[in-house]
Amino acid sequence: MQHAPKKGVVLLAANWSREWNCGGFENAELRSVGFDLLPKRYADDKRSPDFVVNGSAGRPGFMNYAFLLEPGTYAISYTKVKIARSVSDVGYYTAVRSDLFESGNPKGGTFELSAGEVVYIGHFGLDCTLQPMMWRYYAENKDSFQEFVESYKPHYPFLKLDSVRYRLFKTKEFGHDFSL
């Protein structure tokens, strides 16, 4: 990893599977989650976030991801959830910068990344309690966190996984605070 000293690596998992009977809908699927490096460079809702994770429609279970990113603080700036009332009545709940920032400040949540570090920010999926929405879950104990980190070794053998930091995406909108 020639860029490792100047950049950092973010580890996350995302569940793109279809959730049935989700928040009053026949089904729903998380489709995308995006983040902007702060300070954000633009307020335009049409511009793509600095860092986007797009889903594989209908793929069951959590998929692991590792991203090499510039160090700094990232704020959530985009979420997209597909919703279906029926086969012929399909739409999307989309939250964009104007929904997730207030007076230029992030209100949806942030995560921090330093140069040279590897950070776990959480598991992203759907919550179906009231309405379908993106939710940040997490490894709840040291053993499950270690299992998660170990699952990266076959696919990312070049990562230094012996010192992964558990630093969840901080949010009050899309999850609950937790630390190991």
DAQUI-V77781 format. One record per run of one state. SS is the DSSP state (2 for helix, 1 for strand, 0 for the rest). FROM is the first residue (numbers start at 0). TO is the last residue. If there is no record, write none. Layout:
ss->SS from->FROM to->TO
ss->SS from->FROM to->TO
This chain:
ss->0 from->0 to->5
ss->1 from->6 to->14
ss->0 from->15 to->17
ss->1 from->18 to->21
ss->0 from->22 to->23
ss->1 from->24 to->36
ss->0 from->37 to->49
ss->1 from->50 to->53
ss->0 from->54 to->60
ss->1 from->61 to->69
ss->0 from->70 to->70
ss->1 from->71 to->85
ss->0 from->86 to->87
ss->1 from->88 to->94
ss->0 from->95 to->95
ss->2 from->96 to->99
ss->1 from->100 to->101
ss->0 from->102 to->103
ss->1 from->104 to->105
ss->0 from->106 to->108
ss->1 from->109 to->112
ss->0 from->113 to->116
ss->1 from->117 to->126
ss->0 from->127 to->131
ss->1 from->132 to->136
ss->0 from->137 to->140
ss->2 from->141 to->149
ss->0 from->150 to->163
ss->1 from->164 to->165
ss->0 from->166 to->168
ss->1 from->169 to->169
ss->0 from->170 to->179
